[in-house]
Amino acid sequence: MSSSSHVALDRRMTVGSISYRITAAGDGTAPIDLAIAGRDPDGRVLSSLTGEIRPADLPAVAEMLSSTLAGLVAVHHPPAGRRRPDNQGARWSAEDDARLVARHREGATEGVLMKEFGRTRGGIHSRLEHLGEIGTDG
Protein backbone atom coordinates (compact mmCIF):
# COMPACT_ATOMS: atom_id res chain seq x y z
CA MET A 1 0.00 0.00 0.00
CA SER A 2 1.44 3.38 -0.94
CA SER A 3 1.49 6.25 1.51
CA SER A 4 -1.19 8.05 -0.52
CA SER A 5 -3.75 5.23 -0.56
CA HIS A 6 -7.06 5.58 1.25
CA VAL A 7 -8.43 2.67 3.30
CA ALA A 8 -12.14 2.21 3.91
CA LEU A 9 -13.38 -1.20 4.95
CA ASP A 10 -16.74 -2.23 6.39
CA ARG A 11 -17.43 -5.95 6.72
CA ARG A 12 -20.30 -7.70 8.47
CA MET A 13 -20.97 -11.30 9.37
CA THR A 14 -23.67 -13.04 11.38
CA VAL A 15 -23.08 -16.28 13.27
CA GLY A 16 -26.18 -17.65 14.92
CA SER A 17 -27.87 -14.67 16.53
CA ILE A 18 -24.68 -12.61 16.91
CA SER A 19 -23.72 -10.01 14.32
CA TYR A 20 -20.11 -8.95 13.88
CA ARG A 21 -18.73 -5.86 12.17
CA ILE A 22 -15.20 -4.72 11.44
CA THR A 23 -14.38 -1.29 10.12
CA ALA A 24 -11.05 0.19 9.11
CA ALA A 25 -10.37 3.70 7.86
CA GLY A 26 -7.29 5.73 7.10
CA ASP A 27 -5.83 8.15 4.61
CA GLY A 28 -2.35 6.64 4.39
CA THR A 29 -0.67 9.44 6.32
CA ALA A 30 -1.55 8.16 9.80
CA PRO A 31 -2.34 4.85 11.46
CA ILE A 32 -5.46 3.03 10.29
CA ASP A 33 -8.38 3.21 12.76
CA LEU A 34 -9.81 -0.27 13.45
CA ALA A 35 -13.03 -1.24 15.21
CA ILE A 36 -14.45 -4.72 15.75
CA ALA A 37 -17.78 -5.32 17.50
CA GLY A 38 -20.07 -8.27 18.15
CA ARG A 39 -23.69 -7.50 19.03
CA ASP A 40 -26.67 -9.51 20.20
CA PRO A 41 -30.05 -9.28 18.42
CA ASP A 42 -31.01 -6.34 20.65
CA GLY A 43 -27.91 -4.39 19.56
CA ARG A 44 -26.02 -4.76 22.85
CA VAL A 45 -22.24 -4.93 22.39
CA LEU A 46 -20.93 -8.33 23.52
CA SER A 47 -17.36 -8.01 22.23
CA SER A 48 -15.37 -5.03 21.08
CA LEU A 49 -11.86 -4.19 20.06
CA THR A 50 -10.66 -0.79 18.86
CA GLY A 51 -7.32 0.71 18.08
CA GLU A 52 -4.89 2.00 15.51
CA ILE A 53 -2.31 0.24 13.38
CA ARG A 54 0.41 1.59 11.13
CA PRO A 55 0.12 0.29 7.57
CA ALA A 56 3.73 -0.97 7.81
CA ASP A 57 2.76 -3.15 10.80
CA LEU A 58 -0.18 -4.86 9.09
CA PRO A 59 1.60 -8.07 7.93
CA ALA A 60 3.26 -8.83 11.29
CA VAL A 61 0.24 -7.92 13.40
CA ALA A 62 -2.13 -9.87 11.13
CA GLU A 63 0.02 -12.99 11.50
CA MET A 64 0.37 -12.58 15.25
CA LEU A 65 -3.31 -11.86 15.77
CA SER A 66 -4.38 -14.79 13.60
CA SER A 67 -2.21 -17.32 15.42
CA THR A 68 -3.11 -15.95 18.85
CA LEU A 69 -6.84 -16.04 18.17
CA ALA A 70 -6.56 -19.56 16.70
CA GLY A 71 -4.87 -20.65 19.91
CA LEU A 72 -7.58 -19.08 22.03
CA VAL A 73 -10.26 -20.81 19.95
CA ALA A 74 -8.51 -24.15 20.52
CA VAL A 75 -8.39 -23.58 24.29
CA HIS A 76 -11.97 -22.32 24.66
CA HIS A 77 -13.64 -24.47 22.00
CA PRO A 78 -11.86 -27.84 21.76
CA PRO A 79 -13.06 -30.15 18.99
CA ALA A 80 -16.17 -32.16 19.93
CA GLY A 81 -15.38 -35.51 21.47
CA ARG A 82 -11.85 -34.49 22.49
CA ARG A 83 -11.10 -33.80 26.11
CA ARG A 84 -8.69 -31.04 27.04
CA PRO A 85 -5.56 -32.36 28.83
CA ASP A 86 -5.80 -31.91 32.61
CA ASN A 87 -2.81 -29.57 32.89
CA GLN A 88 -3.14 -27.68 29.61
CA GLY A 89 -2.31 -24.03 30.28
CA ALA A 90 -1.23 -24.66 33.90
CA ARG A 91 2.10 -23.34 35.19
CA TRP A 92 5.02 -25.75 35.17
CA SER A 93 6.58 -26.35 38.59
CA ALA A 94 10.32 -26.77 39.13
CA GLU A 95 9.62 -30.42 39.98
CA ASP A 96 7.70 -30.90 36.70
CA ASP A 97 10.59 -29.31 34.79
CA ALA A 98 13.15 -31.61 36.40
CA ARG A 99 10.99 -34.69 35.78
CA LEU A 100 10.30 -33.65 32.18
CA VAL A 101 14.01 -33.21 31.46
CA ALA A 102 14.82 -36.57 33.07
CA ARG A 103 12.07 -38.42 31.17
CA HIS A 104 13.08 -36.75 27.90
CA ARG A 105 16.72 -37.74 28.41
CA GLU A 106 15.58 -41.30 29.16
CA GLY A 107 14.03 -41.35 25.69
CA ALA A 108 10.32 -41.01 26.51
CA THR A 109 8.33 -40.10 23.40
CA GLU A 110 6.23 -36.94 23.17
CA GLY A 111 3.09 -39.11 23.31
CA VAL A 112 4.20 -40.72 26.56
CA LEU A 113 5.18 -37.35 28.02
CA MET A 114 1.81 -35.89 27.00
CA LYS A 115 0.00 -38.57 29.02
CA GLU A 116 2.34 -38.38 32.01
CA PHE A 117 2.17 -34.60 32.32
CA GLY A 118 -1.42 -34.04 31.13
CA ARG A 119 -0.20 -31.61 28.44
CA THR A 120 -0.58 -31.14 24.72
CA ARG A 121 2.14 -32.02 22.23
CA GLY A 122 2.79 -28.30 21.73
CA GLY A 123 3.01 -27.80 25.50
CA ILE A 124 5.61 -30.55 25.89
CA HIS A 125 7.58 -29.36 22.85
CA SER A 126 7.52 -25.70 23.97
CA ARG A 127 8.65 -26.56 27.48
CA LEU A 128 11.52 -28.71 26.22
CA GLU A 129 12.58 -25.78 24.02
CA HIS A 130 12.31 -23.38 26.96
CA LEU A 131 14.46 -25.70 29.09
CA GLY A 132 17.09 -25.94 26.33
CA GLU A 133 16.57 -29.67 25.74
CA ILE A 134 15.66 -29.28 22.07
CA GLY A 135 16.27 -26.59 19.48
CA THR A 136 13.60 -24.18 18.35
CA ASP A 137 13.10 -26.13 15.12
CA GLY A 138 12.70 -29.55 16.72
Secondary structure, 3 states (H helix, E strand, C coil): CCCCCCEEEEEEEEECCEEEEEEEEECCCCCEEEEEEEECCCCCEEEEEEEEECHHHHHHHHHHHHHHHHHHHHHHCCCCCCCCCCCCCCCCCHHHHHHHHHHHHHCCCHHHHHHHHCCCHHHHHHHHHHCCCCCCCC
